[in-house]
Amino acid sequence: MPTVILTGLPVPGSPLADELRSLGFEVRPAAGPQDAAAALAGVPADQRVAVVDTAFVGHVHALRLALTDPRFDACAVTGALSVQAGAREALDKAVAAEGAAGSGHPYADRLAAAVEATGTAVQRPELGSLVAAVPADADERAAASAAVAAVDEEAVRLRSAVKSRDGFFTTFCISPYSRYIARWCARRGLTPNQVTTASLITALIAAGCAATGERWGYVAAGVLLIVSFVLDCTDGQLARYSLQYSTMGAWLDATFDRAKEYSFYAGLALGAARGGDDVWGLALGAMILMTCRHVVDFSFNEANHDATANTSPTAALSDRLDSVGWTVWVRRMIILPIGERWAMIAVLTAFTTPRIVFYALIVGCAFGALYTTAGRVLRSLTRKARRTDRAAQALADLTDSGPLAELQARLLRGRAGSFGSVYVAALGTVLMAGAALYLPFGDPRLIGVAVIYVMTAGLAVAAPLRGALDWLIPPLFRAAEYVTVLALAAKADVPGALPAAFGLIAAVAYHHYDTVYRIRGGTGAPPHWLVRTIGGHEGRVLLTTVLAAVLVDRASDFPVALTALAVFVALVVLVESIRFWVSSGAPAVHDEGEPA
């Protein structure tokens, strides 16, 4: 059980001790700094410990934000400081340095400043209208108590449970009631992970209904998909409402959205097949487009979130447009974010055919991808920014370069400064994807093109990725690999080839999403042995072309080969991913930046 050390003389009638117990803390009184130091010494170093001033006046949710958020090693508001094991050493040093010294500031605030002075970050949550104060006298205490009474704490808590930046459909059609579902879940002891799992199960049932190929199944699938999305919004709102962030939750939240959406694509393709319409190619195309679009989002954000002098005329224009309220919603809607996309899929599934669903999805997502990518290219070309070493490393990790590209990079390192990395990657991608689309299935010339692609892949990453457009390299590599697999499976023209390709790309895409969320959590990319084991993007491309050439006279075996490769990649990636996300080293971060 976490412990709170309540410092200072007791305040008659104060509900503070009971409020802290309601948050799950064991309360230990300490009359002064020396008593607080003694009490702190009795708390195990691996437990959360908090220091709160007895004169604190404020909302319980202000204390909850400061004392219970698992994402931060140290967190504070006026009159309250909480640390986890990662910041315990800094707190012990701060307590020792304070000794019996006193000042006009509350003891908890002095400790927070001392912890920061050691170089440990102290999170200070935005309270908005919530109150957190340590009054100096009776008049100030009365004023603070009146300020507490004037604010509807529960209303603030419900509002803060909803993302501040979300799509139109989510903001106006889901969140107005899903926040109350989140509160209902919190009051019954349900966890965000349970709600996330319920959302996944609902989406899988929806995919199963779509796979029936019957109209009733499509209607049921559309309804269940909306229910799944409501639950998907609820899990994040529940996490924010009750601050139930966890490492497992980070993993589930990072992977289940894509699993739900791509499983539904597969269900639609199976349902269409039952009706005699083969749309596996469209399903695979939609998945490729969506994944590449997300990689564009991830790469651009990682390349620029900590860049210096990060301004441009294009960004300034976007900021000016933000001041015109309606343009914000229009620009959010036209990129077809997850809420609008799922609503469109649900409605079209219920009332049209899978083929129409995929046509609409591909057209809408292609427009959104072109719009966002063009804007980001303009920003990158016009801004004067210097990329940090961390950003360059993140881009290198996102390329998913395997042993063949690494060997090329090592041979060229130190002589690659004159090459434009992004242009080399673009050339390799165009050659590889173009040859896969143009040449017949199993044509041995495709192996030669794949070898050239391997060489360009190594050349592109030989120098640090600090160029203005180098964030485009990861999505270019994704496009080359995915389009090659799609083209070869389609040209094999044998039963099962496209579904097998769907499974392979789904397994590889999971690896790429897993890489992104590890980097976002600050823990770095997956271990190098994992990337080497599954070949890297260039190794998988070369292997796939070799398999096509070897099996050109036995094309019926090509789906078996793709399936075996998919199973191998999935097993290696999933085992390592699960091991990481349930370990103590995984970040307790609930994703707030859901990609479009």
C-alpha positions as CSV (number, residue, x, y, z in Angstrom):
1,M,0.0,0.0,0.0
2,P,1.4,3.5,-0.8
3,T,2.1,5.7,2.1
4,V,1.5,9.4,2.6
5,I,3.4,11.4,5.2
6,L,1.1,14.2,6.5
7,T,3.4,17.0,7.7
8,G,2.6,19.8,10.1
9,L,0.3,20.4,13.0
10,P,-3.2,18.8,12.7
11,V,-5.9,21.2,11.4
12,P,-9.2,20.7,13.4
13,G,-12.1,19.5,11.2
14,S,-9.9,18.9,8.1
15,P,-11.1,16.0,6.0
16,L,-7.7,15.6,4.4
17,A,-6.7,12.3,6.1
18,D,-9.9,10.7,5.1
19,E,-9.6,11.9,1.5
20,L,-6.1,10.5,1.3
21,R,-7.3,7.1,2.6
22,S,-10.0,7.2,0.0
23,L,-7.3,7.4,-2.6
24,G,-5.7,4.2,-1.2
25,F,-2.9,5.7,1.0
26,E,-1.8,4.7,4.4
27,V,-1.5,8.0,6.4
28,R,1.4,8.6,8.8
29,P,1.5,12.0,10.7
30,A,4.7,13.9,11.1
31,A,4.8,17.1,13.1
32,G,7.9,18.5,11.3
33,P,10.7,17.8,8.9
34,Q,12.6,15.6,11.3
35,D,9.6,13.5,12.0
36,A,8.9,13.3,8.2
37,A,12.4,12.1,7.6
38,A,12.0,9.4,10.2
39,A,8.6,8.4,8.7
40,L,10.1,8.3,5.2
41,A,12.9,6.0,6.3
42,G,10.3,3.5,7.4
43,V,8.7,3.3,3.9
44,P,10.2,0.6,1.6
45,A,12.1,2.2,-1.3
46,D,10.0,0.3,-3.9
47,Q,6.7,1.8,-2.7
48,R,5.1,5.0,-3.7
49,V,5.4,7.6,-1.0
50,A,3.8,11.1,-0.8
51,V,4.3,14.1,1.4
52,V,1.3,16.3,2.0
53,D,0.9,19.5,4.1
54,T,-1.7,19.2,6.8
55,A,-3.0,22.6,5.9
56,F,-3.8,21.5,2.3
57,V,-7.1,22.7,1.0
58,G,-8.3,21.5,-2.4
59,H,-10.2,19.1,-4.5
60,V,-9.7,15.4,-4.1
61,H,-9.1,15.1,-7.8
62,A,-6.2,17.6,-7.5
63,L,-4.7,15.2,-5.0
64,R,-5.5,12.2,-7.2
65,L,-3.7,13.9,-10.1
66,A,-0.6,14.6,-8.0
67,L,-0.4,11.5,-6.0
68,T,-1.7,8.5,-8.0
69,D,-0.7,8.9,-11.7
70,P,1.6,5.9,-12.5
71,R,3.2,7.5,-15.5
72,F,5.5,9.9,-13.7
73,D,8.2,9.1,-11.2
74,A,7.6,12.4,-9.4
75,C,4.5,14.6,-9.4
76,A,3.4,17.6,-7.4
77,V,0.8,20.3,-6.8
78,T,0.9,23.0,-4.2
79,G,1.2,21.3,-0.8
80,A,1.6,17.8,-2.1
81,L,4.4,15.7,-3.6
82,S,4.4,12.1,-4.7
83,V,7.3,9.9,-5.9
84,Q,7.7,6.4,-7.1
85,A,10.8,4.2,-6.9
86,G,12.5,5.9,-9.8
87,A,12.6,9.2,-7.9
88,R,13.0,7.9,-4.4
89,E,16.8,8.5,-4.3
90,A,16.2,12.1,-5.3
91,L,13.6,12.5,-2.6
92,D,15.9,11.0,0.1
93,K,18.6,13.5,-0.9
94,A,16.0,16.4,-0.8
95,V,14.9,15.4,2.7
96,A,18.5,15.1,3.9
97,A,19.3,18.5,2.5
98,E,16.3,20.1,4.0
99,G,17.0,18.9,7.6
100,A,15.2,21.1,10.0
101,A,15.4,24.2,7.9
102,G,12.2,26.1,7.5
103,S,10.9,28.8,5.2
104,G,7.7,30.5,4.2
105,H,6.9,27.7,1.7
106,P,5.1,24.4,2.6
107,Y,7.5,21.5,3.3
108,A,6.1,19.5,0.3
109,D,6.8,22.4,-2.1
110,R,10.4,22.8,-0.8
111,L,10.9,19.1,-1.3
112,A,9.5,19.2,-4.8
113,A,11.9,22.1,-5.7
114,A,14.8,20.2,-4.2
115,V,13.9,17.0,-6.2
116,E,13.9,19.1,-9.4
117,A,17.3,20.5,-8.4
118,T,18.8,17.0,-8.6
119,G,17.8,16.8,-12.2
120,T,14.7,14.6,-11.6
121,A,11.6,15.8,-13.6
122,V,8.6,16.7,-11.4
123,Q,5.3,16.6,-13.3
124,R,2.9,19.4,-12.3
125,P,-0.5,18.6,-13.7
126,E,-2.8,21.2,-15.2
127,L,-5.5,21.8,-12.6
128,G,-7.7,24.3,-14.5
129,S,-10.5,25.3,-12.1
130,L,-9.5,22.7,-9.5
131,V,-8.1,24.1,-6.3
132,A,-4.8,23.1,-4.5
133,A,-3.6,25.5,-1.9
134,V,-1.9,25.7,1.5
135,P,-3.6,28.7,3.2
136,A,-1.4,30.8,5.7
137,D,-4.3,31.9,8.0
138,A,-8.0,31.4,8.7
139,D,-9.1,34.0,6.2
140,E,-7.2,32.4,3.4
141,R,-8.4,29.0,4.4
142,A,-12.0,30.2,4.3
143,A,-11.4,31.7,0.8
144,A,-9.8,28.4,-0.4
145,S,-12.7,26.3,1.0
146,A,-15.2,28.6,-0.8
147,A,-13.3,28.2,-4.0
148,V,-13.4,24.4,-3.6
149,A,-17.2,24.5,-3.0
150,A,-17.8,26.7,-6.1
151,V,-16.4,24.1,-8.5
152,D,-18.3,21.0,-9.6
153,E,-15.3,18.6,-9.2
154,E,-17.1,15.7,-10.8
155,A,-18.0,17.7,-13.9
156,V,-14.4,18.8,-14.2
157,R,-13.3,15.2,-13.8
158,L,-15.7,14.0,-16.5
159,R,-14.6,16.7,-18.9
160,S,-10.9,16.0,-18.4
161,A,-11.6,12.3,-19.1
162,V,-12.2,13.2,-22.8
163,K,-9.3,14.0,-25.1
164,S,-8.8,17.7,-25.7
165,R,-8.2,17.0,-29.4
166,D,-10.4,14.5,-31.2
167,G,-12.3,14.0,-34.4
168,F,-15.8,15.5,-35.0
169,F,-17.7,12.2,-34.8
170,T,-15.9,11.2,-31.6
171,T,-16.3,14.6,-30.0
172,F,-20.0,15.2,-30.8
173,C,-21.5,11.7,-31.3
174,I,-19.6,9.4,-28.9
175,S,-17.9,11.4,-26.0
176,P,-21.0,13.1,-24.8
177,Y,-22.3,9.8,-23.4
178,S,-19.2,7.5,-23.4
179,R,-17.7,9.5,-20.5
180,Y,-20.7,8.5,-18.3
181,I,-20.1,4.9,-19.3
182,A,-16.5,5.3,-18.2
183,R,-17.7,6.7,-14.8
184,W,-20.1,3.8,-14.5
185,C,-17.3,1.4,-15.1
186,A,-15.0,3.1,-12.6
187,R,-17.7,2.9,-9.9
188,R,-18.0,-0.8,-10.4
189,G,-14.3,-1.5,-10.3
190,L,-13.8,-2.3,-14.0
191,T,-10.4,-1.5,-15.4
192,P,-9.5,0.1,-18.8
193,N,-7.9,-3.2,-19.8
194,Q,-11.2,-5.0,-19.3
195,V,-13.0,-2.5,-21.4
196,T,-10.3,-2.6,-24.1
197,T,-10.7,-6.4,-24.2
198,A,-14.5,-6.1,-24.5
199,S,-14.0,-3.7,-27.4
200,L,-11.7,-6.2,-29.1
201,I,-14.1,-9.1,-28.6
202,T,-17.0,-7.0,-29.9
203,A,-15.1,-6.1,-33.0
204,L,-14.1,-9.7,-33.6
205,I,-17.8,-10.7,-33.3
206,A,-18.6,-8.0,-35.8
207,A,-16.0,-9.4,-38.2
208,G,-17.5,-12.8,-37.7
209,C,-21.0,-11.4,-38.6
210,A,-19.6,-9.8,-41.7
211,A,-17.9,-13.1,-42.7
212,T,-21.4,-14.7,-43.0
213,G,-22.0,-12.8,-46.3
214,E,-25.6,-12.4,-45.3
215,R,-27.5,-9.0,-45.1
216,W,-28.4,-9.6,-41.5
217,G,-24.7,-10.3,-40.8
218,Y,-23.7,-7.1,-42.4
219,V,-26.3,-5.1,-40.5
220,A,-25.2,-6.7,-37.2
221,A,-21.6,-6.1,-38.1
222,G,-22.2,-2.4,-38.6
223,V,-24.0,-2.0,-35.3
224,L,-21.4,-4.0,-33.4
225,L,-18.6,-2.0,-34.9
226,I,-20.1,1.2,-33.5
227,V,-20.5,-0.5,-30.1
228,S,-16.8,-1.5,-30.3
229,F,-15.8,2.0,-31.1
230,V,-17.8,3.4,-28.1
231,L,-16.0,0.9,-25.9
232,D,-12.7,1.9,-27.5
233,C,-13.4,5.6,-26.5
234,T,-14.5,4.5,-23.1
235,D,-11.3,2.6,-22.2
236,G,-9.2,5.7,-22.6
237,Q,-11.7,7.9,-20.8
238,L,-11.8,5.4,-17.9
239,A,-8.0,5.5,-17.7
240,R,-8.0,9.3,-17.6
241,Y,-11.0,9.5,-15.2
242,S,-9.5,7.1,-12.7
243,L,-5.8,7.5,-13.6
244,Q,-5.5,3.7,-14.3
245,Y,-2.6,3.8,-16.6
246,S,-0.6,0.6,-16.9
247,T,2.1,-1.1,-19.0
248,M,-0.4,-3.8,-20.1
249,G,-2.9,-1.0,-20.9
250,A,-0.3,0.7,-23.1
251,W,0.3,-2.5,-25.0
252,L,-3.4,-3.3,-25.5
253,D,-4.2,0.3,-26.5
254,A,-1.3,0.3,-28.9
255,T,-2.2,-2.9,-30.7
256,F,-5.9,-3.6,-30.4
257,D,-7.2,-0.8,-32.6
258,R,-5.3,-2.0,-35.6
259,A,-6.2,-5.7,-34.7
260,K,-9.9,-4.7,-34.6
261,E,-9.9,-2.8,-37.9
262,Y,-7.8,-5.2,-39.9
263,S,-9.8,-8.2,-38.6
264,F,-12.9,-6.5,-39.8
265,Y,-11.3,-6.1,-43.2
266,A,-10.7,-9.8,-43.3
267,G,-14.3,-10.5,-42.2
268,L,-15.6,-8.4,-45.0
269,A,-13.4,-10.1,-47.5
270,L,-14.6,-13.5,-46.3
271,G,-18.2,-12.4,-46.5
272,A,-17.7,-11.2,-50.0
273,A,-16.1,-14.4,-51.0
274,R,-19.2,-16.3,-49.8
275,G,-21.2,-14.2,-52.2
276,G,-18.8,-14.9,-55.1
277,D,-16.9,-11.6,-55.0
278,D,-13.1,-11.7,-54.4
279,V,-12.1,-8.5,-52.6
280,W,-9.0,-9.7,-50.8
281,G,-6.9,-7.5,-53.0
282,L,-8.9,-4.5,-51.9
283,A,-8.8,-5.5,-48.3
284,L,-5.0,-5.8,-48.5
285,G,-4.7,-2.5,-50.3
286,A,-6.8,-0.8,-47.6
287,M,-4.6,-2.2,-44.9
288,I,-1.4,-1.2,-46.7
289,L,-2.7,2.3,-47.3
290,M,-3.7,2.7,-43.6
291,T,-0.5,1.3,-42.3
292,C,1.7,3.5,-44.5
293,R,-0.3,6.5,-43.6
294,H,0.2,5.9,-39.9
295,V,3.9,5.4,-40.5
296,V,4.0,8.8,-42.1
297,D,2.3,10.3,-39.0
298,F,4.7,8.5,-36.6
299,S,7.9,9.3,-38.6
300,F,7.0,13.0,-39.0
301,N,6.2,13.4,-35.3
302,E,9.3,11.6,-34.1
303,A,11.5,13.6,-36.5
304,N,10.1,17.0,-35.4
305,H,8.7,16.9,-31.8
306,D,12.0,18.0,-30.2
307,A,13.6,19.8,-33.2
308,T,15.0,23.3,-32.5
309,A,13.8,26.3,-34.4
310,N,10.8,24.2,-35.4
311,T,8.8,26.8,-37.3
312,S,7.7,27.4,-40.9
313,P,5.3,29.6,-42.9
314,T,3.1,26.5,-43.5
315,A,2.8,25.9,-39.7
316,A,2.0,29.6,-39.2
317,L,-0.8,29.4,-41.8
318,S,-2.2,26.3,-40.0
319,D,-2.1,28.2,-36.7
320,R,-4.0,31.1,-38.3
321,L,-6.6,28.7,-39.7
322,D,-7.1,27.3,-36.2
323,S,-8.4,30.7,-35.1
324,V,-11.3,30.2,-37.5
325,G,-13.3,27.5,-35.5
326,W,-15.1,25.7,-38.4
327,T,-11.9,25.1,-40.3
328,V,-10.5,23.1,-37.4
329,W,-13.3,20.6,-37.7
330,V,-13.3,20.5,-41.5
331,R,-9.6,19.7,-41.5
332,R,-10.0,17.0,-38.9
333,M,-12.9,15.4,-40.8
334,I,-11.4,15.4,-44.3
335,I,-8.4,13.2,-43.3
336,L,-10.9,10.6,-42.2
337,P,-9.7,10.0,-38.6
338,I,-10.6,6.8,-36.8
339,G,-14.1,7.9,-35.6
340,E,-15.3,9.1,-39.0
341,R,-13.6,6.1,-40.7
342,W,-15.3,3.5,-38.4
343,A,-18.7,5.3,-38.8
344,M,-18.3,5.2,-42.5
345,I,-17.3,1.5,-42.5
346,A,-20.2,0.6,-40.2
347,V,-22.9,2.4,-42.3
348,L,-21.6,1.2,-45.6
349,T,-21.3,-2.4,-44.3
350,A,-24.9,-2.4,-43.1
351,F,-26.4,-0.9,-46.3
352,T,-24.0,-1.7,-49.2
353,T,-21.5,-4.4,-50.2
354,P,-17.9,-5.1,-49.0
355,R,-16.6,-4.0,-52.4
356,I,-18.2,-0.5,-52.0
357,V,-16.9,-0.4,-48.4
358,F,-13.3,-0.9,-49.6
359,Y,-13.6,1.5,-52.5
360,A,-14.9,4.2,-50.2
361,L,-12.2,3.4,-47.7
362,I,-9.4,3.5,-50.1
363,V,-10.5,6.7,-51.8
364,G,-11.1,8.5,-48.5
365,C,-7.9,7.3,-46.9
366,A,-5.8,8.1,-50.0
367,F,-7.1,11.6,-50.1
368,G,-6.4,12.0,-46.3
369,A,-2.9,10.6,-46.8
370,L,-2.1,12.9,-49.7
371,Y,-3.5,16.0,-47.8
372,T,-1.5,15.3,-44.6
373,T,1.7,14.2,-46.4
374,A,1.7,17.2,-48.7
375,G,1.3,19.6,-45.8
376,R,4.1,17.9,-43.9
377,V,6.4,18.0,-46.9
378,L,5.8,21.7,-47.2
379,R,6.5,22.3,-43.6
380,S,9.7,20.3,-43.7
381,L,11.0,22.2,-46.8
382,T,10.2,25.6,-45.4
383,R,11.1,25.3,-41.7
384,K,14.6,25.9,-40.4
385,A,15.0,23.1,-37.9
386,R,17.9,21.1,-36.7
387,R,17.1,17.4,-36.0
388,T,18.4,16.0,-32.7
389,D,20.4,12.8,-32.3
390,R,17.4,11.2,-30.6
391,A,15.1,12.0,-33.6
392,A,17.7,10.7,-36.1
393,Q,18.0,7.4,-34.1
394,A,14.2,7.1,-33.9
395,L,14.0,7.4,-37.7
396,A,16.7,4.8,-38.1
397,D,14.8,2.4,-35.8
398,L,11.6,3.0,-37.7
399,T,13.3,2.0,-41.0
400,D,13.4,-1.6,-39.7
401,S,16.7,-2.2,-41.5
402,G,17.9,-5.8,-41.3
403,P,21.4,-7.4,-41.6
404,L,21.7,-6.8,-45.4
405,A,21.0,-3.1,-45.1
406,E,23.2,-2.9,-42.0
407,L,26.1,-4.5,-43.9
408,Q,25.7,-2.0,-46.7
409,A,25.6,0.9,-44.2
410,R,28.7,-0.2,-42.4
411,L,30.7,-0.5,-45.7
412,L,29.5,3.0,-46.8
413,R,29.7,4.8,-43.5
414,G,31.8,7.9,-43.7
415,R,31.4,8.1,-47.5
416,A,27.6,8.5,-47.6
417,G,27.4,12.2,-46.8
418,S,27.0,13.3,-50.4
419,F,24.0,11.0,-51.0
420,G,20.4,12.3,-50.5
421,S,19.1,9.5,-48.3
422,V,15.4,10.1,-49.0
423,Y,15.9,10.2,-52.8
424,V,17.9,7.0,-52.7
425,A,15.0,5.4,-50.7
426,A,12.4,6.7,-53.1
427,L,14.4,5.4,-56.1
428,G,14.6,1.9,-54.5
429,T,10.9,1.9,-53.6
430,V,9.8,3.0,-57.1
431,L,12.0,0.3,-58.7
432,M,10.9,-2.4,-56.4
433,A,7.2,-1.7,-56.4
434,G,7.2,-0.9,-60.1
435,A,9.0,-4.2,-61.0
436,A,6.7,-6.2,-58.8
437,L,3.6,-4.7,-60.5
438,Y,5.0,-4.9,-64.0
439,L,7.0,-8.1,-64.3
440,P,5.2,-11.5,-64.5
441,F,5.0,-13.7,-61.4
442,G,8.3,-15.5,-60.7
443,D,10.3,-13.6,-63.3
444,P,13.9,-14.0,-62.2
445,R,14.6,-10.4,-63.2
446,L,12.7,-9.4,-60.1
447,I,15.4,-11.0,-57.9
448,G,17.9,-8.6,-59.5
449,V,15.6,-5.7,-58.8
450,A,15.3,-6.9,-55.2
451,V,19.1,-6.9,-54.9
452,I,19.2,-3.3,-56.1
453,Y,16.5,-2.5,-53.6
454,V,18.7,-4.0,-50.8
455,M,21.6,-1.9,-51.9
456,T,19.5,1.3,-52.0
457,A,18.1,0.4,-48.5
458,G,21.6,0.2,-47.1
459,L,22.7,3.4,-48.8
460,A,19.7,5.3,-47.5
461,V,20.6,4.6,-43.9
462,A,24.4,4.8,-44.2
463,A,24.3,8.4,-42.9
464,P,22.4,9.8,-39.9
465,L,18.8,10.6,-41.0
466,R,18.9,14.4,-40.3
467,G,17.7,15.6,-43.7
468,A,14.6,17.7,-44.0
469,L,12.6,14.9,-45.7
470,D,14.3,11.9,-44.2
471,W,11.2,11.2,-42.2
472,L,9.7,9.9,-45.4
473,I,12.2,7.0,-45.5
474,P,10.3,4.6,-43.1
475,P,7.0,5.0,-45.0
476,L,8.8,4.5,-48.3
477,F,10.3,1.2,-47.1
478,R,6.9,0.1,-45.8
479,A,5.3,0.8,-49.2
480,A,8.0,-1.1,-51.0
481,E,7.7,-4.2,-48.9
482,Y,3.9,-4.3,-48.7
483,V,3.2,-3.5,-52.3
484,T,5.7,-6.2,-53.4
485,V,4.0,-8.8,-51.3
486,L,0.5,-7.7,-52.6
487,A,1.6,-7.7,-56.2
488,L,3.3,-11.1,-56.1
489,A,0.3,-12.6,-54.3
490,A,-2.1,-11.1,-56.9
491,K,0.0,-12.3,-59.9
492,A,0.3,-15.8,-58.5
493,D,-3.4,-16.1,-59.3
494,V,-3.9,-19.1,-57.1
495,P,-6.5,-19.7,-54.3
496,G,-5.2,-18.5,-50.9
497,A,-2.4,-16.3,-52.1
498,L,-4.0,-13.0,-51.2
499,P,-5.3,-14.2,-47.8
500,A,-1.8,-15.5,-47.0
501,A,-0.3,-12.2,-48.1
502,F,-2.9,-10.4,-45.8
503,G,-1.6,-12.5,-42.9
504,L,2.0,-11.8,-43.6
505,I,1.6,-8.1,-43.9
506,A,-0.6,-8.0,-40.8
507,A,2.2,-9.8,-38.8
508,V,4.9,-7.4,-40.2
509,A,2.6,-4.3,-39.6
510,Y,2.2,-5.4,-36.0
511,H,6.0,-5.4,-35.6
512,H,6.1,-1.9,-37.0
513,Y,3.3,-0.6,-34.7
514,D,5.0,-2.2,-31.8
515,T,8.3,-0.4,-32.7
516,V,6.5,2.9,-32.8
517,Y,4.9,2.6,-29.4
518,R,8.1,1.4,-27.7
519,I,9.8,4.5,-29.1
520,R,6.9,6.7,-28.0
521,G,7.2,5.3,-24.5
522,G,10.9,6.3,-24.3
523,T,12.2,2.8,-24.1
524,G,13.7,2.6,-27.6
525,A,13.1,0.2,-30.5
526,P,12.8,-3.6,-30.1
527,P,16.1,-5.5,-29.6
528,H,18.4,-5.8,-32.7
529,W,18.3,-9.5,-32.6
530,L,14.5,-9.4,-33.3
531,V,14.9,-7.3,-36.4
532,R,17.8,-9.5,-37.6
533,T,15.8,-12.7,-37.0
534,I,12.9,-11.6,-39.1
535,G,15.2,-10.2,-41.8
536,G,14.4,-6.5,-41.8
537,H,12.3,-5.1,-44.6
538,E,14.9,-5.6,-47.3
539,G,15.5,-9.2,-46.3
540,R,11.8,-10.0,-46.4
541,V,11.5,-8.4,-49.8
542,L,14.4,-10.4,-51.2
543,L,13.1,-13.6,-49.7
544,T,9.6,-13.1,-51.1
545,T,10.9,-12.5,-54.6
546,V,13.2,-15.6,-54.4
547,L,10.2,-17.7,-53.2
548,A,8.2,-16.5,-56.2
549,A,11.0,-17.4,-58.6
550,V,11.6,-20.8,-57.1
551,L,7.9,-21.6,-57.0
552,V,7.0,-20.2,-60.4
553,D,6.1,-23.7,-61.8
554,R,4.3,-24.6,-58.5
555,A,2.4,-21.4,-57.9
556,S,-0.1,-23.3,-55.8
557,D,2.7,-23.7,-53.1
558,F,3.3,-19.9,-53.0
559,P,0.4,-19.3,-50.5
560,V,1.9,-22.1,-48.2
561,A,5.3,-20.3,-48.3
562,L,3.7,-16.9,-47.5
563,T,1.7,-18.5,-44.7
564,A,4.8,-20.2,-43.2
565,L,6.7,-16.8,-43.3
566,A,3.7,-15.1,-41.7
567,V,3.6,-17.6,-38.9
568,F,7.3,-17.3,-38.2
569,V,7.3,-13.5,-38.1
570,A,4.1,-13.5,-36.0
571,L,5.5,-15.9,-33.4
572,V,8.9,-14.2,-33.0
573,V,7.4,-10.7,-32.9
574,L,4.5,-11.6,-30.6
575,V,6.6,-13.5,-28.1
576,E,9.1,-10.7,-27.7
577,S,6.3,-8.0,-27.7
578,I,4.3,-9.7,-25.0
579,R,7.5,-10.3,-22.9
580,F,8.3,-6.6,-23.2
581,W,4.9,-5.1,-22.5
582,V,4.3,-7.2,-19.4
583,S,7.8,-6.5,-18.0
584,S,8.6,-3.8,-15.4
585,G,10.6,-1.9,-18.1
586,A,7.6,-1.2,-20.2
587,P,6.2,2.4,-20.1
588,A,3.0,3.0,-18.3
589,V,1.7,5.4,-21.0
590,H,-1.8,5.5,-22.3
591,D,-1.7,6.7,-25.9
592,E,-3.1,10.2,-26.3
593,G,-2.1,10.6,-29.9
594,E,-4.3,8.1,-31.7
595,P,-3.3,8.2,-35.4
596,A,-5.9,9.1,-38.0
